[in-house]
Amino acid sequence: MKITMVKERKQKPDFTKLGFGKYFTDHMLVMEYDAAKGGWSEPEIVPYDDFRIAPACCSLHYGQGIFEGLKAYKNAKGEITMFRPRDNFIRMNRSAERLCMAKLDIDVVLDALCELVKLEEEWIPTAPGTSLYIRPFMFGSEAFLGVHPSKKFIFTIILSPVGSYYENGLEPTKLIVESELTRASKGGTGEAKCMGNYACSLLAGERAKEKGYDQVLWLDGAEKKYVEEVGAMNMFFVIDGTVVTPMLDGSILRGITRDSALQVLRKYGYKVEERHVPIDEVVEAYHAGKLDEAFGTGTAAVISPVGTIAYKDLIMEINGGKMGKITGWLYDRITGIQTERYPDEFGWVYRVK
Ligand SMILES: *Cc1c(COP(=O)(O)O)cnc(C)c1O
């Protein structure tokens, strides 16, 4: 693989104050697709730098773009691992299919990613809660106006050392149910990790912040009756001792952390249900004193306790606004598997070095 090194590495930020997605490492991975040249180029590692793209670059106009998010860790022995990376590229290929984009050769991309992570090893923070966030993304790069699929794509992976996703760490978040705007609907692109989904969620997010909430809890697009997910996290409730999460039916992102949580919970004997979850059921459970816990799952925050959910005029405080027992147990389990405090019972830990 061709590697062009930077002349001089950047000054590292203070690893105790990383935040999320603010700093980027010295190098990035780039691969270009051109249908006329028979497909993908070899992956290449180059200095992290600006792109030069045409003003008519189609993805700037028509939004043909997808991304992924995963993490790498370094343990006490200096070994580097990633968490379920193959699943991210399988999902990226599904997103690519939905948006008429080029599919990746997963083995080629995984090997190239390992080279990149090894090269940037000194950027992997090791304190609890920190990691190297990996952001693969792809966009249509052909220059034209007129709506049709691009015949050229740029695939890139950038890396960012991150601390906790939320400024206050594992503090329970406050959600507000959105009953007017829609993030995704059946037949749409909700299941794809595509750029447009996030653009269309911004307005509701801003309104939520104005009202003092951290994030939006989305309902189904058609009836606004069923819980879907939280912009970048899948949603779970513990209702009367049973862990309940909305089933995947096309408009919800297939979270890898969601899947990990379900597998871990089932293995350890928790009662788990994947099904439609009416918001009215959540409200009834709350009034009956049976809404025990609520949490979100996603790569960035892993498990995020939810302390408050506002729906219309009702403000539901869950478990006294504190992290619940199952939520805490799950956070410890999954982060423990990721950082190898617990054995890798599911074969999720991928060795880079
Ligand atoms: C990325 C994402 C998630 C979480 O997926 P993970 O694979 O667990 O990181 C959930 N919902 C949306 C909308 C997302 O974009």
The ligand as a Gaussian input file, in Angstrom:
#p B3LYP/6-31G(d) Opt

LIG

0 1
 C      -24.957000       5.385000      13.950000
 C      -26.363000       5.472000      14.426000
 C      -26.852000       4.710000      15.501000
 C      -25.969000       3.835000      16.335000
 O      -25.371000       2.790000      15.628000
 P      -24.105000       2.045000      16.216000
 O      -23.747000       1.059000      15.170000
 O      -24.524000       1.420000      17.483000
 O      -23.059000       3.074000      16.425000
 C      -28.189000       4.796000      15.809000
 N      -29.024000       5.610000      15.128000
 C      -28.595000       6.368000      14.108000
 C      -29.561000       7.223000      13.383000
 C      -27.251000       6.330000      13.734000
 O      -26.816000       7.099000      12.738000

